[in-house]
Amino acid sequence: MTQISENLKILRQKIEKQALGYARKVEEINLVAVSKRQPVEKIQEALNAGHRLFGESRVQEAYEHWQDLRVQYNNLKLHLIGPLQTNKAKEAVALFDVIETVDREKLVLALSLEMKKQERFLPCFIQVNTGDEEQKAGVSPETLPDFVTFCQEQNLNIVGLMCIPPVDEPPALHFAFLKKLAHQNGFKELSMGMSSDFEQAIAIGATYVRVGTGIFGNRES
Ligand SMILES: *Cc1c(COP(=O)(O)O)cnc(C)c1O
């Protein structure tokens, strides 16, 4: 067994244990393996271990990692979990299956246009800046209801909310806040929790956890 298949196995066990402990269905918790800045050999190991759901932060790198593998593995699911420039919307819609980082009106317009052109209507998440951090991407919690309306007017299929908590605050507060916002706005899916805090995120209601180093080890710089 390789290190990566071992890590995946342990992670799945932890997810299962946490689901059981918090009366959740294990099938509703999805493990997004974050393969950004990881060598293709490691990605291949995860694929060999049967994993099919992956997350990438950058469109360009995602193409380098996945363009060929996509053809070989027809049941792959790729999530974009990093900021998206409007001029990359076309490539993003063509490659990814889910966009987790919808966070501004200009991007909503670009995505909606591209999805119509390509007839690929991808499920999306709205990224929420739960800590109202100036430098961080995401919609501010106060403007979320209006932003949701805007997305609906543009026929963007929003299925849930995503957040990256501030590094210096207890993540559980932000997970609970995101859950509340999702409930208020009628969304079912919650993308929250990374290597260091995915168990807390599951306890609070995450349906997607995004784990990178916990599967692949440290990233290349
Ligand atoms: C890199 C990244 C992750 C994975 O982080 P780890 O700490 O390596 O698990 C999760 N979510 C987002 C948005 C990321 O950019």
Boltz pocket constraint, residues with backbone or C-beta under 6 A from the ligand:
constraints:
  - pocket:
      binder: B
      contacts: [[A, 34], [A, 36], [A, 57], [A, 81], [A, 82], [A, 164], [A, 193], [A, 194], [A, 195], [A, 196], [A, 210], [A, 211], [A, 212], [A, 213], [A, 214]]
      max_distance: 6.0
